[in-house]
Structure formats: C-alpha cells, structure tokens
Amino acid sequence: MSRQKTNKEKLYDIIKKPIITEKSMMATALGQYTFEVDKNATKVEIAQAVELAFPGRKVKKVRTVYMPSHEKRMGLKFGRTDSSKKAIVTVEGDPIEELTAI
C-alpha cells in the first residue's frame, strides 16, 4: 500500500538544490537566492517551501525559469541533458547564511 505524502513532505521535495554561480552569488547582496526546483512546482508552492526550509524568512517575490534540455557530446557519442526549472527567490529580512557560507 502506498503512503500519501502530507503537504509538508511535498514542500520539502520541491527544492532540489541551490544553484551556486558567480551571478547568483552577486544577487545574494540584493536578497535573491537561486534554487533548482521541481518542474511541476508553482510559484506559491516554491515560496511556501523556502519559508519552511529557512524559518524566520519571508518570501517577497518568486521568479521561475524553465531550463530546456540541450544536446551534449562526450567523445563520439551524443546525448541530452535533463531539462529542469530554477527559481529566483527574493527574501526580505535576514540573509540566508547557509548559502552564503558555501
């Protein structure tokens, strides 16, 4: 018998990992953090997931970008990368120290 996930468990599965690039680290000064998220997640669910994962923070704005797959070559073989979705989340209040310490 399959067990149904609660709403809180679903929110924990939405955020996959933070995206750490030079551009995303410069945006942290403005309170913007970039995460790879589930492709089916809505902006409201992403905001709830960030507020749940980082208590004490209030999400001000969520922007999402769909990242399509593209062809990649490894030697003589061709393949495709996975498509994904990333979210740029603007947080008001204290900065998220866990991401800036990486």
Chimera marker file (.cmm) of the C-alpha trace (Angstrom):
<marker_set name="trace">
<marker id="1" x="0.000" y="0.000" z="0.000" r="1" g="1" b="0" radius="0.5"/>
<marker id="2" x="1.457" y="3.390" z="-0.978" r="1" g="1" b="0" radius="0.5"/>
<marker id="3" x="1.596" y="6.061" z="1.668" r="1" g="1" b="0" radius="0.5"/>
<marker id="4" x="0.247" y="9.505" z="0.784" r="1" g="1" b="0" radius="0.5"/>
<marker id="5" x="2.663" y="12.363" z="1.411" r="1" g="1" b="0" radius="0.5"/>
<marker id="6" x="1.492" y="15.185" z="3.596" r="1" g="1" b="0" radius="0.5"/>
<marker id="7" x="1.598" y="18.757" z="2.335" r="1" g="1" b="0" radius="0.5"/>
<marker id="8" x="4.693" y="19.462" z="4.459" r="1" g="1" b="0" radius="0.5"/>
<marker id="9" x="6.563" y="16.478" z="2.983" r="1" g="1" b="0" radius="0.5"/>
<marker id="10" x="5.672" y="17.633" z="-0.541" r="1" g="1" b="0" radius="0.5"/>
<marker id="11" x="7.087" y="21.080" z="0.199" r="1" g="1" b="0" radius="0.5"/>
<marker id="12" x="10.407" y="19.588" z="1.329" r="1" g="1" b="0" radius="0.5"/>
<marker id="13" x="10.683" y="17.767" z="-2.028" r="1" g="1" b="0" radius="0.5"/>
<marker id="14" x="10.188" y="20.920" z="-4.110" r="1" g="1" b="0" radius="0.5"/>
<marker id="15" x="13.629" y="22.488" z="-3.553" r="1" g="1" b="0" radius="0.5"/>
<marker id="16" x="16.292" y="20.191" z="-5.002" r="1" g="1" b="0" radius="0.5"/>
<marker id="17" x="19.490" y="22.208" z="-4.520" r="1" g="1" b="0" radius="0.5"/>
<marker id="18" x="20.833" y="25.763" z="-4.538" r="1" g="1" b="0" radius="0.5"/>
<marker id="19" x="22.466" y="26.991" z="-7.737" r="1" g="1" b="0" radius="0.5"/>
<marker id="20" x="25.885" y="28.424" z="-6.878" r="1" g="1" b="0" radius="0.5"/>
<marker id="21" x="27.318" y="30.540" z="-9.698" r="1" g="1" b="0" radius="0.5"/>
<marker id="22" x="29.109" y="33.856" z="-9.820" r="1" g="1" b="0" radius="0.5"/>
<marker id="23" x="25.937" y="35.614" z="-10.987" r="1" g="1" b="0" radius="0.5"/>
<marker id="24" x="23.743" y="34.029" z="-8.296" r="1" g="1" b="0" radius="0.5"/>
<marker id="25" x="26.269" y="34.896" z="-5.559" r="1" g="1" b="0" radius="0.5"/>
<marker id="26" x="26.258" y="38.564" z="-6.622" r="1" g="1" b="0" radius="0.5"/>
<marker id="27" x="22.441" y="38.547" z="-6.387" r="1" g="1" b="0" radius="0.5"/>
<marker id="28" x="22.586" y="37.460" z="-2.735" r="1" g="1" b="0" radius="0.5"/>
<marker id="29" x="23.534" y="41.051" z="-1.860" r="1" g="1" b="0" radius="0.5"/>
<marker id="30" x="20.043" y="42.013" z="-3.064" r="1" g="1" b="0" radius="0.5"/>
<marker id="31" x="18.413" y="39.201" z="-1.069" r="1" g="1" b="0" radius="0.5"/>
<marker id="32" x="17.871" y="36.982" z="-4.148" r="1" g="1" b="0" radius="0.5"/>
<marker id="33" x="18.656" y="33.270" z="-3.967" r="1" g="1" b="0" radius="0.5"/>
<marker id="34" x="18.565" y="30.759" z="-6.835" r="1" g="1" b="0" radius="0.5"/>
<marker id="35" x="17.352" y="27.169" z="-6.403" r="1" g="1" b="0" radius="0.5"/>
<marker id="36" x="16.778" y="24.232" z="-8.699" r="1" g="1" b="0" radius="0.5"/>
<marker id="37" x="13.167" y="23.200" z="-8.089" r="1" g="1" b="0" radius="0.5"/>
<marker id="38" x="10.704" y="20.520" z="-9.156" r="1" g="1" b="0" radius="0.5"/>
<marker id="39" x="9.443" y="21.089" z="-12.720" r="1" g="1" b="0" radius="0.5"/>
<marker id="40" x="5.785" y="20.883" z="-11.662" r="1" g="1" b="0" radius="0.5"/>
<marker id="41" x="6.071" y="23.298" z="-8.707" r="1" g="1" b="0" radius="0.5"/>
<marker id="42" x="4.117" y="26.546" z="-8.762" r="1" g="1" b="0" radius="0.5"/>
<marker id="43" x="5.381" y="29.893" z="-7.503" r="1" g="1" b="0" radius="0.5"/>
<marker id="44" x="3.161" y="29.683" z="-4.421" r="1" g="1" b="0" radius="0.5"/>
<marker id="45" x="4.491" y="26.207" z="-3.548" r="1" g="1" b="0" radius="0.5"/>
<marker id="46" x="8.087" y="27.390" z="-4.056" r="1" g="1" b="0" radius="0.5"/>
<marker id="47" x="7.501" y="30.337" z="-1.699" r="1" g="1" b="0" radius="0.5"/>
<marker id="48" x="5.993" y="28.045" z="0.944" r="1" g="1" b="0" radius="0.5"/>
<marker id="49" x="8.893" y="25.588" z="0.582" r="1" g="1" b="0" radius="0.5"/>
<marker id="50" x="11.526" y="28.309" z="1.048" r="1" g="1" b="0" radius="0.5"/>
<marker id="51" x="9.735" y="29.694" z="4.126" r="1" g="1" b="0" radius="0.5"/>
<marker id="52" x="9.538" y="26.158" z="5.539" r="1" g="1" b="0" radius="0.5"/>
<marker id="53" x="13.177" y="25.315" z="4.800" r="1" g="1" b="0" radius="0.5"/>
<marker id="54" x="14.507" y="28.616" z="6.160" r="1" g="1" b="0" radius="0.5"/>
<marker id="55" x="12.334" y="29.628" z="9.133" r="1" g="1" b="0" radius="0.5"/>
<marker id="56" x="12.148" y="33.302" z="10.003" r="1" g="1" b="0" radius="0.5"/>
<marker id="57" x="12.432" y="34.423" z="6.371" r="1" g="1" b="0" radius="0.5"/>
<marker id="58" x="9.563" y="35.977" z="4.413" r="1" g="1" b="0" radius="0.5"/>
<marker id="59" x="9.469" y="35.455" z="0.641" r="1" g="1" b="0" radius="0.5"/>
<marker id="60" x="8.804" y="38.689" z="-1.197" r="1" g="1" b="0" radius="0.5"/>
<marker id="61" x="8.895" y="37.504" z="-4.836" r="1" g="1" b="0" radius="0.5"/>
<marker id="62" x="9.435" y="34.314" z="-6.848" r="1" g="1" b="0" radius="0.5"/>
<marker id="63" x="10.555" y="34.232" z="-10.472" r="1" g="1" b="0" radius="0.5"/>
<marker id="64" x="10.829" y="30.928" z="-12.345" r="1" g="1" b="0" radius="0.5"/>
<marker id="65" x="12.785" y="29.936" z="-15.436" r="1" g="1" b="0" radius="0.5"/>
<marker id="66" x="12.341" y="26.699" z="-17.401" r="1" g="1" b="0" radius="0.5"/>
<marker id="67" x="15.715" y="25.324" z="-18.482" r="1" g="1" b="0" radius="0.5"/>
<marker id="68" x="15.237" y="23.086" z="-21.551" r="1" g="1" b="0" radius="0.5"/>
<marker id="69" x="17.469" y="20.111" z="-22.244" r="1" g="1" b="0" radius="0.5"/>
<marker id="70" x="20.211" y="20.504" z="-24.792" r="1" g="1" b="0" radius="0.5"/>
<marker id="71" x="22.461" y="18.216" z="-26.789" r="1" g="1" b="0" radius="0.5"/>
<marker id="72" x="25.817" y="17.356" z="-25.281" r="1" g="1" b="0" radius="0.5"/>
<marker id="73" x="28.720" y="15.467" z="-26.773" r="1" g="1" b="0" radius="0.5"/>
<marker id="74" x="31.042" y="13.109" z="-24.927" r="1" g="1" b="0" radius="0.5"/>
<marker id="75" x="33.697" y="11.934" z="-27.377" r="1" g="1" b="0" radius="0.5"/>
<marker id="76" x="31.911" y="10.347" z="-30.327" r="1" g="1" b="0" radius="0.5"/>
<marker id="77" x="28.623" y="9.869" z="-28.521" r="1" g="1" b="0" radius="0.5"/>
<marker id="78" x="25.797" y="12.401" z="-28.359" r="1" g="1" b="0" radius="0.5"/>
<marker id="79" x="23.274" y="12.675" z="-25.579" r="1" g="1" b="0" radius="0.5"/>
<marker id="80" x="20.880" y="15.130" z="-23.978" r="1" g="1" b="0" radius="0.5"/>
<marker id="81" x="20.974" y="16.818" z="-20.599" r="1" g="1" b="0" radius="0.5"/>
<marker id="82" x="17.902" y="16.782" z="-18.355" r="1" g="1" b="0" radius="0.5"/>
<marker id="83" x="15.513" y="19.698" z="-18.515" r="1" g="1" b="0" radius="0.5"/>
<marker id="84" x="14.937" y="21.492" z="-15.236" r="1" g="1" b="0" radius="0.5"/>
<marker id="85" x="13.347" y="24.517" z="-13.600" r="1" g="1" b="0" radius="0.5"/>
<marker id="86" x="15.049" y="27.131" z="-11.484" r="1" g="1" b="0" radius="0.5"/>
<marker id="87" x="13.531" y="29.691" z="-9.175" r="1" g="1" b="0" radius="0.5"/>
<marker id="88" x="14.967" y="33.063" z="-8.208" r="1" g="1" b="0" radius="0.5"/>
<marker id="89" x="13.532" y="33.843" z="-4.779" r="1" g="1" b="0" radius="0.5"/>
<marker id="90" x="13.681" y="37.325" z="-3.240" r="1" g="1" b="0" radius="0.5"/>
<marker id="91" x="13.752" y="37.142" z="0.556" r="1" g="1" b="0" radius="0.5"/>
<marker id="92" x="13.143" y="40.075" z="2.877" r="1" g="1" b="0" radius="0.5"/>
<marker id="93" x="14.701" y="40.212" z="6.297" r="1" g="1" b="0" radius="0.5"/>
<marker id="94" x="17.841" y="38.399" z="7.378" r="1" g="1" b="0" radius="0.5"/>
<marker id="95" x="20.059" y="36.857" z="4.670" r="1" g="1" b="0" radius="0.5"/>
<marker id="96" x="20.271" y="33.075" z="4.393" r="1" g="1" b="0" radius="0.5"/>
<marker id="97" x="23.684" y="32.296" z="5.908" r="1" g="1" b="0" radius="0.5"/>
<marker id="98" x="23.681" y="28.624" z="4.892" r="1" g="1" b="0" radius="0.5"/>
<marker id="99" x="24.005" y="29.546" z="1.198" r="1" g="1" b="0" radius="0.5"/>
<marker id="100" x="26.446" y="32.429" z="1.543" r="1" g="1" b="0" radius="0.5"/>
<marker id="101" x="28.848" y="30.293" z="3.596" r="1" g="1" b="0" radius="0.5"/>
<marker id="102" x="29.381" y="27.805" z="0.741" r="1" g="1" b="0" radius="0.5"/>
<link id1="1" id2="2" r="1" g="1" b="0" radius="0.2"/>
<link id1="2" id2="3" r="1" g="1" b="0" radius="0.2"/>
<link id1="3" id2="4" r="1" g="1" b="0" radius="0.2"/>
<link id1="4" id2="5" r="1" g="1" b="0" radius="0.2"/>
<link id1="5" id2="6" r="1" g="1" b="0" radius="0.2"/>
<link id1="6" id2="7" r="1" g="1" b="0" radius="0.2"/>
<link id1="7" id2="8" r="1" g="1" b="0" radius="0.2"/>
<link id1="8" id2="9" r="1" g="1" b="0" radius="0.2"/>
<link id1="9" id2="10" r="1" g="1" b="0" radius="0.2"/>
<link id1="10" id2="11" r="1" g="1" b="0" radius="0.2"/>
<link id1="11" id2="12" r="1" g="1" b="0" radius="0.2"/>
<link id1="12" id2="13" r="1" g="1" b="0" radius="0.2"/>
<link id1="13" id2="14" r="1" g="1" b="0" radius="0.2"/>
<link id1="14" id2="15" r="1" g="1" b="0" radius="0.2"/>
<link id1="15" id2="16" r="1" g="1" b="0" radius="0.2"/>
<link id1="16" id2="17" r="1" g="1" b="0" radius="0.2"/>
<link id1="17" id2="18" r="1" g="1" b="0" radius="0.2"/>
<link id1="18" id2="19" r="1" g="1" b="0" radius="0.2"/>
<link id1="19" id2="20" r="1" g="1" b="0" radius="0.2"/>
<link id1="20" id2="21" r="1" g="1" b="0" radius="0.2"/>
<link id1="21" id2="22" r="1" g="1" b="0" radius="0.2"/>
<link id1="22" id2="23" r="1" g="1" b="0" radius="0.2"/>
<link id1="23" id2="24" r="1" g="1" b="0" radius="0.2"/>
<link id1="24" id2="25" r="1" g="1" b="0" radius="0.2"/>
<link id1="25" id2="26" r="1" g="1" b="0" radius="0.2"/>
<link id1="26" id2="27" r="1" g="1" b="0" radius="0.2"/>
<link id1="27" id2="28" r="1" g="1" b="0" radius="0.2"/>
<link id1="28" id2="29" r="1" g="1" b="0" radius="0.2"/>
<link id1="29" id2="30" r="1" g="1" b="0" radius="0.2"/>
<link id1="30" id2="31" r="1" g="1" b="0" radius="0.2"/>
<link id1="31" id2="32" r="1" g="1" b="0" radius="0.2"/>
<link id1="32" id2="33" r="1" g="1" b="0" radius="0.2"/>
<link id1="33" id2="34" r="1" g="1" b="0" radius="0.2"/>
<link id1="34" id2="35" r="1" g="1" b="0" radius="0.2"/>
<link id1="35" id2="36" r="1" g="1" b="0" radius="0.2"/>
<link id1="36" id2="37" r="1" g="1" b="0" radius="0.2"/>
<link id1="37" id2="38" r="1" g="1" b="0" radius="0.2"/>
<link id1="38" id2="39" r="1" g="1" b="0" radius="0.2"/>
<link id1="39" id2="40" r="1" g="1" b="0" radius="0.2"/>
<link id1="40" id2="41" r="1" g="1" b="0" radius="0.2"/>
<link id1="41" id2="42" r="1" g="1" b="0" radius="0.2"/>
<link id1="42" id2="43" r="1" g="1" b="0" radius="0.2"/>
<link id1="43" id2="44" r="1" g="1" b="0" radius="0.2"/>
<link id1="44" id2="45" r="1" g="1" b="0" radius="0.2"/>
<link id1="45" id2="46" r="1" g="1" b="0" radius="0.2"/>
<link id1="46" id2="47" r="1" g="1" b="0" radius="0.2"/>
<link id1="47" id2="48" r="1" g="1" b="0" radius="0.2"/>
<link id1="48" id2="49" r="1" g="1" b="0" radius="0.2"/>
<link id1="49" id2="50" r="1" g="1" b="0" radius="0.2"/>
<link id1="50" id2="51" r="1" g="1" b="0" radius="0.2"/>
<link id1="51" id2="52" r="1" g="1" b="0" radius="0.2"/>
<link id1="52" id2="53" r="1" g="1" b="0" radius="0.2"/>
<link id1="53" id2="54" r="1" g="1" b="0" radius="0.2"/>
<link id1="54" id2="55" r="1" g="1" b="0" radius="0.2"/>
<link id1="55" id2="56" r="1" g="1" b="0" radius="0.2"/>
<link id1="56" id2="57" r="1" g="1" b="0" radius="0.2"/>
<link id1="57" id2="58" r="1" g="1" b="0" radius="0.2"/>
<link id1="58" id2="59" r="1" g="1" b="0" radius="0.2"/>
<link id1="59" id2="60" r="1" g="1" b="0" radius="0.2"/>
<link id1="60" id2="61" r="1" g="1" b="0" radius="0.2"/>
<link id1="61" id2="62" r="1" g="1" b="0" radius="0.2"/>
<link id1="62" id2="63" r="1" g="1" b="0" radius="0.2"/>
<link id1="63" id2="64" r="1" g="1" b="0" radius="0.2"/>
<link id1="64" id2="65" r="1" g="1" b="0" radius="0.2"/>
<link id1="65" id2="66" r="1" g="1" b="0" radius="0.2"/>
<link id1="66" id2="67" r="1" g="1" b="0" radius="0.2"/>
<link id1="67" id2="68" r="1" g="1" b="0" radius="0.2"/>
<link id1="68" id2="69" r="1" g="1" b="0" radius="0.2"/>
<link id1="69" id2="70" r="1" g="1" b="0" radius="0.2"/>
<link id1="70" id2="71" r="1" g="1" b="0" radius="0.2"/>
<link id1="71" id2="72" r="1" g="1" b="0" radius="0.2"/>
<link id1="72" id2="73" r="1" g="1" b="0" radius="0.2"/>
<link id1="73" id2="74" r="1" g="1" b="0" radius="0.2"/>
<link id1="74" id2="75" r="1" g="1" b="0" radius="0.2"/>
<link id1="75" id2="76" r="1" g="1" b="0" radius="0.2"/>
<link id1="76" id2="77" r="1" g="1" b="0" radius="0.2"/>
<link id1="77" id2="78" r="1" g="1" b="0" radius="0.2"/>
<link id1="78" id2="79" r="1" g="1" b="0" radius="0.2"/>
<link id1="79" id2="80" r="1" g="1" b="0" radius="0.2"/>
<link id1="80" id2="81" r="1" g="1" b="0" radius="0.2"/>
<link id1="81" id2="82" r="1" g="1" b="0" radius="0.2"/>
<link id1="82" id2="83" r="1" g="1" b="0" radius="0.2"/>
<link id1="83" id2="84" r="1" g="1" b="0" radius="0.2"/>
<link id1="84" id2="85" r="1" g="1" b="0" radius="0.2"/>
<link id1="85" id2="86" r="1" g="1" b="0" radius="0.2"/>
<link id1="86" id2="87" r="1" g="1" b="0" radius="0.2"/>
<link id1="87" id2="88" r="1" g="1" b="0" radius="0.2"/>
<link id1="88" id2="89" r="1" g="1" b="0" radius="0.2"/>
<link id1="89" id2="90" r="1" g="1" b="0" radius="0.2"/>
<link id1="90" id2="91" r="1" g="1" b="0" radius="0.2"/>
<link id1="91" id2="92" r="1" g="1" b="0" radius="0.2"/>
<link id1="92" id2="93" r="1" g="1" b="0" radius="0.2"/>
<link id1="93" id2="94" r="1" g="1" b="0" radius="0.2"/>
<link id1="94" id2="95" r="1" g="1" b="0" radius="0.2"/>
<link id1="95" id2="96" r="1" g="1" b="0" radius="0.2"/>
<link id1="96" id2="97" r="1" g="1" b="0" radius="0.2"/>
<link id1="97" id2="98" r="1" g="1" b="0" radius="0.2"/>
<link id1="98" id2="99" r="1" g="1" b="0" radius="0.2"/>
<link id1="99" id2="100" r="1" g="1" b="0" radius="0.2"/>
<link id1="100" id2="101" r="1" g="1" b="0" radius="0.2"/>
<link id1="101" id2="102" r="1" g="1" b="0" radius="0.2"/>
</marker_set>
